[in-house]
Amino acid sequence: MLFNRPEGYTELELLEEVAGGNESAFNLLYEKYAGKVYAMGMKYLKSPFLAQDAVQEIFVKVWNNRGELPYVKNFPAWLSTISRNQLINDLQKQVPMETLEEFHPGEQQGLAAVSGNDIDFRELEQLIKKGVESLSPRQQQIYRLSREDGLSHKQIAEQLSISYDVVREHMSKALKNLRIFLENNYRYMVLLWLFSRHQ
């Protein structure tokens, strides 16, 4: 068996084993790269909970697309692309935005040639960070507990010793204020970002 050889194995051999459905090989691949993916997740999501969740989703995608692995010339770069796309999607989930149809049609037409690769991940991160920082202290607290820590409204209410309705009201206002902030201060970038979600 490949993994019993004293001299070890090449990465291509490992990828071929994974492509063939070898779960032991997949576990080795996970152990080799999960730490790097987690570090990337922490860098952008700023939450151990979200970063670990992203790692799991990313490697599920690797497994589901294992048939491509023998043809991947640079696995680290391939994995980085999958990770980046997943993290962008996770980051987008933190900000509720109106659909493209609600923006001016002329602005939509001007975006016809834009691709998701044109969105700078670091700028997107800063966009959200500034928007959250513009919220009131209570709205920031509840927003972060919900979006960053993954708590439900009920769990937040219990943790903060306030009612469920109060949590829901603050969250609703936080989302509304955040959307207004983004539209007023970063309208063009938001439009590019939204358009990338439909590619």
MOKA-V185611 format. One record per run of one state. SS is the DSSP state (A for helix, B for strand, O for the rest). FROM is the first residue (numbers start at 1). LEN is the number of residues. Records with the same first field share a line. If there is no record, write none. Layout:
SS: FROM-LEN  FROM-LEN
//
This chain:
O: 1-1  5-6  20-3  46-2  65-1  72-3  94-6  103-2  110-6  119-2  134-3  148-5  161-3  186-1  197-3
A: 2-3  11-9  23-23  48-17  66-6  75-19  100-3  105-5  116-3  121-13  137-11  153-8  164-22  187-10
//
